[in-house]
């Protein structure tokens, strides 16, 4: 049987080790309780240590994100970029933007190439399996963009039956179009710009885009016009995606979004982005 003196010495030793451990830089409670205890609680710390917030976006999506110049090096602006700048400012770090092909965004998020994904993303159930999403920060409906000389032939989504329809790869528009438009042939492209090109070249009869995006391209080219997709689900909403487990970052993003909504800043970002997209 262990005597009281020996037991007391053991307790004293444990206390001393604990106190000394706390003095070690970077030591956390998770180091004592195991790796699972600290899971999802250190992302912001890593971002601050790096001194930058790396976001992934796909900059052919006005007014969400787009280049002000036709060259790829043009200044990147838009609703999502304005929101990302505020998040970086609130975290006290620089903002680094990675312009990616849309279909590669979640891959980049999962691999750690980017800290957050912000690209007019709809938090579908399928996407929630691979990433965590913030609260909704903007809502929009879907539109059909067509050439004006096709206005007599295409007035509703039902008129797309038997026609060629352009959709962007791995987007909610691709899934909804294929689910809702019967008898159409679909042309899938990586970027919105590619869809606009094949629409202009008459390789497709229409393309499915989110309403503010479709409106932006229609304003730039008077040969285009838009029609609302009333058959599609209303207002799915856009949210910011983070890697699963980055709970502290997600909580901070939601706090910042709530603040921006309360101060009516997101509406200001939307109006400013629309004005900029009109100059393209």
Secondary structure as GFF3:
##gff-version 3
##sequence-region A 1 280
A	DSSP	alpha_helix	4	22	.	.	.	ID=ss1
A	DSSP	alpha_helix	29	33	.	.	.	ID=ss2
A	DSSP	three_ten_helix	35	38	.	.	.	ID=ss3
A	DSSP	alpha_helix	43	50	.	.	.	ID=ss4
A	DSSP	beta_strand	52	57	.	.	.	ID=ss5
A	DSSP	beta_strand	60	61	.	.	.	ID=ss6
A	DSSP	beta_strand	65	67	.	.	.	ID=ss7
A	DSSP	beta_strand	76	77	.	.	.	ID=ss8
A	DSSP	alpha_helix	79	91	.	.	.	ID=ss9
A	DSSP	beta_strand	94	99	.	.	.	ID=ss10
A	DSSP	three_ten_helix	102	104	.	.	.	ID=ss11
A	DSSP	alpha_helix	105	111	.	.	.	ID=ss12
A	DSSP	beta_strand	116	121	.	.	.	ID=ss13
A	DSSP	alpha_helix	125	128	.	.	.	ID=ss14
A	DSSP	beta_strand	132	133	.	.	.	ID=ss15
A	DSSP	beta_strand	142	147	.	.	.	ID=ss16
A	DSSP	three_ten_helix	148	150	.	.	.	ID=ss17
A	DSSP	three_ten_helix	157	160	.	.	.	ID=ss18
A	DSSP	beta_strand	164	168	.	.	.	ID=ss19
A	DSSP	alpha_helix	172	180	.	.	.	ID=ss20
A	DSSP	beta_strand	185	189	.	.	.	ID=ss21
A	DSSP	alpha_helix	192	200	.	.	.	ID=ss22
A	DSSP	beta_strand	206	210	.	.	.	ID=ss23
A	DSSP	alpha_helix	211	220	.	.	.	ID=ss24
A	DSSP	beta_strand	224	228	.	.	.	ID=ss25
A	DSSP	beta_strand	239	242	.	.	.	ID=ss26
A	DSSP	alpha_helix	247	262	.	.	.	ID=ss27
A	DSSP	alpha_helix	265	277	.	.	.	ID=ss28
###
